[in-house]
Amino acid sequence: MGAEVTSLSQVTGLSLTTCQLLFNRGFRSAEEISQFLYGTLKDLPDPLTLPDIGKAVERIRQALSKKEKIFLFGDYDVDGVTGTAILKLFLESQGADVHPLLPNRFEEGYGLHDRVIDEVEAKKGTLLITIDNGTKAYGPIQKAREKGIDVIVLDHHETPEEEVGAIALVNPKKERDESKQLPLCSAGLAFYLIAALRGSLRKSQSFNTTEPALTPYLDLVALGTIADLVPLVGVNRLLVREGLKWLAQSGRIGIKALKGVSSIKEGAVSAGQVGFRLAPRLNAAGRLEHASIALELLTTGDPSRAQELAVQLEEMNRRRQTTEEEIVNQAVEILLPSEPLDWCAIALAREEWHEGVLGIVAARLAERYFRPTIVLTINKEKVKGSGRSIRGFDLHACLAESASFLDKWGGHKAAVGLSLKKENLEAFLKSFRETSRTHLAPLGRTPSLPIDLNLPFSD
């Protein structure tokens, strides 16, 4: 144990072992340790530190005062659905005319597209808020501007240098100084947006009725944050810690029904139960059918409808598990003849693999083989799929080097989605495997096992 660790132990009253573990993970002061272990919501950073959030609040307030139609376009995963639910519920509490839209994974794919803009225009909408997508939607956002529709982007995926054209891009990664970025997912961003909006409404005493509480939304924030696998440190740790308390209270009818079909008893809810029981059932809707089922469950006030929807999600999740297992087994059969694998990323494509489970399949293969993995399905002339990374490998940066073969793609270091023409498939697979070698070289061929310290047996 070094002098710094010994000093931390003396100041905090924690054991040397605990202080060494915290020190190894970057906590170098008593203040940092105190916030990590005992922080409360009062320690949350000011929402106005997020890029463009002031612009977003100003435009939403304008929409509220003019009774404009507000459209919400979320993603089909848990993060997108919970973020959409948070905004829908809060804006409706302030008398807003809110219309949520979620994409069909199989017909529309990921992200904002022209058909959404056409629908918003047809329904005379003037404000569109995207949740968990939109950062690179140049074409659709330009089309929206031409039609007099303002777009607010609420997203946490990698941002390009050039502006997308939205009136507000609320994305932590727009802040180029990574030390100042808040590692929020979109559910966390939605919570920060309603916090900033509430603060603005408070200044002018413009609430629809009484001032709304924000803490009841933390159950949804915890669901989205845990499901999206963002780091549970800093702001995320504070939000999830409090959110788990709200999940335990089962105040939301839909969540109570979901806990019932997930065999989660009343009482404390753990992050593990969210990640392995609640989130997969919510995700099953977007993977197999339509994410609107999950959104309705999280926002309904009808107990019988909530129970009906929860049972649907349970059945979908069972189908998802079966489909996933079949594709994993088929993928392993493809890879077995080439074991030990060449030192490059895994990239597999096969006709009619179910698009909705490819992200999970990629994650399982990446863990099994310690290779970043992309899994694709071939459907007529289109190829679509997902990728998952391993620790230390920036999958987004690697994929960027083969982007010339792709029609659409996006994501972040750990996960990506992509689509391309069938005619470009072989060239893409060759390019991606080759470029991955350079990125993989520093990692070594086997996963590392970090050892923090040797413990005396008494510890």
URBELGI-V157755 format. One record per residue. N is the residue number from 1. PHI is phi in degrees with one decimal (* if undefined). Layout:
n-><N:N>
phi-><PHI:PHI>
//
This chain:
n-><1:2:3:4:5:6:7:8:9:10:11:12:13:14:15:16:17:18:19:20:21:22:23:24:25:26:27:28:29:30:31:32:33:34:35:36:37:38:39:40:41:42:43:44:45:46:47:48:49:50:51:52:53:54:55:56:57:58:59:60:61:62:63:64:65:66:67:68:69:70:71:72:73:74:75:76:77:78:79:80:81:82:83:84:85:86:87:88:89:90:91:92:93:94:95:96:97:98:99:100:101:102:103:104:105:106:107:108:109:110:111:112:113:114:115:116:117:118:119:120:121:122:123:124:125:126:127:128:129:130:131:132:133:134:135:136:137:138:139:140:141:142:143:144:145:146:147:148:149:150:151:152:153:154:155:156:157:158:159:160:161:162:163:164:165:166:167:168:169:170:171:172:173:174:175:176:177:178:179:180:181:182:183:184:185:186:187:188:189:190:191:192:193:194:195:196:197:198:199:200:201:202:203:204:205:206:207:208:209:210:211:212:213:214:215:216:217:218:219:220:221:222:223:224:225:226:227:228:229:230:231:232:233:234:235:236:237:238:239:240:241:242:243:244:245:246:247:248:249:250:251:252:253:254:255:256:257:258:259:260:261:262:263:264:265:266:267:268:269:270:271:272:273:274:275:276:277:278:279:280:281:282:283:284:285:286:287:288:289:290:291:292:293:294:295:296:297:298:299:300:301:302:303:304:305:306:307:308:309:310:311:312:313:314:315:316:317:318:319:320:321:322:323:324:325:326:327:328:329:330:331:332:333:334:335:336:337:338:339:340:341:342:343:344:345:346:347:348:349:350:351:352:353:354:355:356:357:358:359:360:361:362:363:364:365:366:367:368:369:370:371:372:373:374:375:376:377:378:379:380:381:382:383:384:385:386:387:388:389:390:391:392:393:394:395:396:397:398:399:400:401:402:403:404:405:406:407:408:409:410:411:412:413:414:415:416:417:418:419:420:421:422:423:424:425:426:427:428:429:430:431:432:433:434:435:436:437:438:439:440:441:442:443:444:445:446:447:448:449:450:451:452:453:454:455:456:457:458:459>
phi-><*:-82.8:-64.2:-63.8:-66.9:-59.4:-64.4:-61.6:-62.3:-67.3:-75.2:-89.3:80.0:-89.3:-67.1:-59.9:-62.0:-61.1:-66.2:-65.8:-61.5:-65.5:-61.0:-62.0:-98.5:97.8:-89.9:-113.3:-137.2:-62.8:-65.7:-63.2:-65.8:-61.3:-67.8:-63.5:-85.4:-128.2:-61.1:-125.1:-62.1:-65.6:-88.7:-65.4:-64.0:-62.1:-55.6:-70.9:-75.9:-76.2:-57.9:63.6:-67.8:-62.9:-63.5:-63.4:-62.2:-59.7:-71.1:-67.2:-61.2:-61.1:-64.7:-65.7:-68.9:-97.0:56.8:-73.5:-79.0:-107.6:-104.7:-113.9:-115.4:-98.7:-86.4:-94.9:-95.6:-60.9:-61.9:-64.8:-69.3:-67.7:-60.7:-64.1:-61.9:-59.6:-67.1:-58.6:-65.2:-68.9:-63.7:-64.7:-65.0:-102.0:81.8:-75.0:-93.9:-108.5:-131.3:-78.7:-129.6:-126.2:-76.7:-89.8:-52.9:-85.5:-93.6:-114.8:75.4:-79.9:94.8:-69.6:-143.0:-62.0:-62.7:-65.4:-61.6:-61.3:-66.7:-62.0:-63.4:-61.5:-95.2:61.4:-83.4:-124.8:-138.2:-122.9:-113.4:-93.9:-127.1:71.1:-166.6:107.7:-59.7:-116.0:-85.8:-58.2:-59.6:-60.6:-68.8:-61.9:-62.7:-61.4:-62.2:-63.7:-96.4:79.3:-106.5:-82.8:-122.4:-109.2:-103.0:-117.5:-155.2:-133.8:-83.4:-58.3:-104.1:-79.8:-70.1:-83.3:-74.9:-83.9:103.4:-73.7:-72.8:-152.4:-113.1:-89.2:-140.7:-54.6:-78.9:-69.6:-76.8:-71.6:-82.3:-60.6:-68.2:-100.9:-74.3:-93.3:-78.7:-78.4:-85.9:-72.9:-64.1:-65.1:-65.1:-61.9:-64.3:-64.9:-66.3:-70.3:-66.7:-66.1:-66.0:-62.0:-60.3:-68.6:-65.9:-64.7:-58.8:-103.0:50.4:-111.6:-67.1:-63.7:-133.7:-89.3:-64.8:-76.9:-80.0:-96.7:-59.8:-63.2:-84.3:-70.1:-62.5:-69.0:-62.4:-63.1:-58.0:-66.4:-68.6:-67.5:-64.7:-86.9:61.1:-76.9:-60.8:-89.3:-132.2:56.8:-61.4:-65.3:-62.1:-63.9:-65.2:-71.2:-56.3:-73.1:-63.1:-63.4:-65.1:-71.7:-62.4:-65.9:-77.8:53.1:-72.2:-88.8:-57.7:-65.6:-69.1:-61.6:-66.2:-66.4:-62.6:-63.0:-74.5:-91.7:59.6:-101.2:-76.0:-61.9:120.4:-58.4:-113.9:-96.0:-61.0:-63.1:-66.2:-65.2:-68.9:-109.9:-122.8:-73.5:-61.0:-59.7:-70.8:-66.4:-67.0:-59.0:-60.3:-69.5:-75.2:-109.4:-132.3:-144.9:-66.7:-60.3:-64.2:-67.3:-62.7:-62.2:-58.5:-76.0:-118.6:-73.3:-109.9:-102.5:-59.4:-68.5:-67.0:-60.8:-64.5:-61.8:-68.1:-62.7:-65.4:-59.1:-65.4:-62.0:-66.3:-62.3:-64.9:-65.2:-64.5:-60.8:-62.0:-64.8:-62.9:-59.2:-63.1:-62.9:-71.0:-59.2:-62.0:-66.0:-64.6:-63.4:-61.2:-67.7:-80.6:-55.1:-61.5:-98.6:-74.5:-70.4:-65.5:-60.5:-79.7:-154.0:-67.8:-86.8:-140.4:-123.7:-140.8:-151.7:-68.2:65.1:-63.9:-70.4:-58.5:-68.4:-113.5:-65.9:-63.6:-68.7:-60.1:-60.3:-63.7:-67.9:-70.1:-60.0:-70.3:-67.2:-105.6:51.1:-139.7:-59.5:-135.2:-119.4:-122.8:-125.3:-115.5:-103.9:-132.8:58.3:-97.7:-108.1:-124.9:-137.8:-178.8:-138.5:-132.4:-133.7:-106.1:-122.0:-57.1:90.8:-113.6:-86.7:-66.8:-62.9:-65.9:-66.4:-64.9:-58.1:-74.0:-115.0:-65.4:-63.8:-91.2:-104.0:-88.4:-141.4:-164.2:176.8:139.8:-150.9:-57.1:-96.1:-151.3:-140.1:-126.7:-157.3:-146.8:-158.0:-78.7:-59.2:-66.7:-97.6:-62.0:-62.5:-65.1:-65.4:-58.6:-64.7:-63.2:-64.3:-62.9:-68.4:-66.9:-66.3:-59.0:-62.0:-70.3:-81.6:-49.8:-71.9:-83.6:82.9:-93.1:-131.1:-64.3:-87.2:-123.2:-64.8:-110.5:-75.2:-171.8:-86.7:-101.6:-62.3:-57.5:-64.8:-85.8>
//
